[in-house]
Amino acid sequence: MTNTEKIKVLLRHRSMEMGGVEKVLLSMLNNLDKDKFDLHLALNLFQGELRNEIPENIPVKILAGGKEDFPKNKLLNKAAFIARGFKLLLFRKFPWLADRFILHNDADVEIATGYTMFSDVLNSSNKNSKKIGWFHSDVSILRGKPYLPPIIENLKKFDYIIFGGQQVKDALYADYNEADFPPGKVVLNPINTDEIIKKSEAFPVSYDKKTFVSVGRLHARKGFHKLLEAHAALLNEGFSHQIVVIGDGEERERLGERIRELGVTESFILKGTHVNPYPFIKNADYYILPSESEGWPLIIADALILQRPIISTNVGSIFQMLEHGKNGYFVRPDTEEMKEAMKTFLTDQELIEKLRSNLLYSKDQFDNRKIYREVEEIITNLVK
């Protein structure tokens, strides 16, 4: 590449299900300097609620189709899943097939957007590209997991690591302080404050009682089972309220069964996935995040921008956004602590007014221009 040519960047991602990493990816595709970079996106699966949010000016290469496009017939649907799995297995075993016939991979820089894509980028047949691993996970939570050692070994092979939060970087070096990792930098997730405020007014939402809202995938690590138990216990103590959860996932059926067992079907409401969750947040009284682990969750920034008093577990890099008693309220990922914190929010009006007052200027802490500039500098310096 010459000094006058754009830098060719290939971002590789699994799919476009609703999530914080997907929002970061979309933000980068929309805002990195198109005069400097020729951006391309490669998806292993063309599926998920956000697949139609990809900017029209970004070329998209697709390795396999999404489940949304599969036949409705059960037998044909199953056959499509099996065929797709075989196709992806073939591409993983022989990466040059995907590079040559689908990706046409001549990128200067390849970016793995998360650890599920590390192997795909590192095994790319394009040996001339610089390779960046974007890491969002707190390894202290992954200790003992069989997939952690391969992640660590892959991290060592990149030319550069972007960390999604300070805790993500600190936890990695705390556990592997003698490992030979490449250079890296913490880059916070970008937040489009004006877009969030605009989307929060897209449709009306009203609640008939004090309401806590939570947004996230229904996964065991997200802590919704503990939040459910805290909610039921608080109701038994006579504190009227409801909890609305926006999101979907593998825990939905188990959560639904427990909701019915506890007799709280009218007050612990699973709304499913919504591409635009912001009206639900804006019109709620409070936001609550019960996760056992996080990196740098965008949803906390969203709740700050929409000026909702927040209860959150003190995990990952949330401490970079919240200060206990000032613009948020920290708890451990513990059922009893969640219950007591919700009780405090429902009864301590002085605290709530203090939090709301401090939230008035929350959006000022998010400087997107600095974040995009940091990513652009990382890419440019690697190529140089």
Stockholm file with secondary structure:
# STOCKHOLM 1.0

chainA/1-384         MTNTEKIKVLLRHRSMEMGGVEKVLLSMLNNLDKDKFDLHLALNLFQGELRNEIPENIPVKILAGGKEDFPKNKLLNKAAFIARGFKLLLFRKFPWLADRFILHNDADVEIATGYTMFSDVLNSSNKNSKKIGWFHSDVSILRGKPYLPPIIENLKKFDYIIFGGQQVKDALYADYNEADFPPGKVVLNPINTDEIIKKSEAFPVSYDKKTFVSVGRLHARKGFHKLLEAHAALLNEGFSHQIVVIGDGEERERLGERIRELGVTESFILKGTHVNPYPFIKNADYYILPSESEGWPLIIADALILQRPIISTNVGSIFQMLEHGKNGYFVRPDTEEMKEAMKTFLTDQELIEKLRSNLLYSKDQFDNRKIYREVEEIITNLVK
#=GR chainA/1-384 SS CCTTSCEEEEEEESCCCSSHHHHHHHHHHHHSCTTTEEEEEEEEEECSTTGGGSCTTSCEEEEEECGGGSCSSHHHHHHHHHHHHHHHHHHHHSHHHHIIIIICCCCSEEEESSGGGHHHHHTCSCTTSEEEEEECCCHHHHTTCTTHHHHHHHHTTSSEEEESSHHHHHHHHHHCTTSCCCCEEECCCCCCHHHHHHHTTSSCCCCSSCEEEEESCCCGGGCHHHHHHHHHHHHHTTCCCEEEEEBCCTTHHHHHHHHHHHTCTTTEEEEECCSCCHHHHHTSSEEEECCSCCSSCHHHHHHHHTTCCEEEECCTTGGGTCCBTTTBEEECSCHHHHHHHHHHHHHCHHHHHHHHHHGGGGGGGCCHHHHHHHHHHHHHHHHC
#=GC SS_cons         CCTTSCEEEEEEESCCCSSHHHHHHHHHHHHSCTTTEEEEEEEEEECSTTGGGSCTTSCEEEEEECGGGSCSSHHHHHHHHHHHHHHHHHHHHSHHHHIIIIICCCCSEEEESSGGGHHHHHTCSCTTSEEEEEECCCHHHHTTCTTHHHHHHHHTTSSEEEESSHHHHHHHHHHCTTSCCCCEEECCCCCCHHHHHHHTTSSCCCCSSCEEEEESCCCGGGCHHHHHHHHHHHHHTTCCCEEEEEBCCTTHHHHHHHHHHHTCTTTEEEEECCSCCHHHHHTSSEEEECCSCCSSCHHHHHHHHTTCCEEEECCTTGGGTCCBTTTBEEECSCHHHHHHHHHHHHHCHHHHHHHHHHGGGGGGGCCHHHHHHHHHHHHHHHHC
//
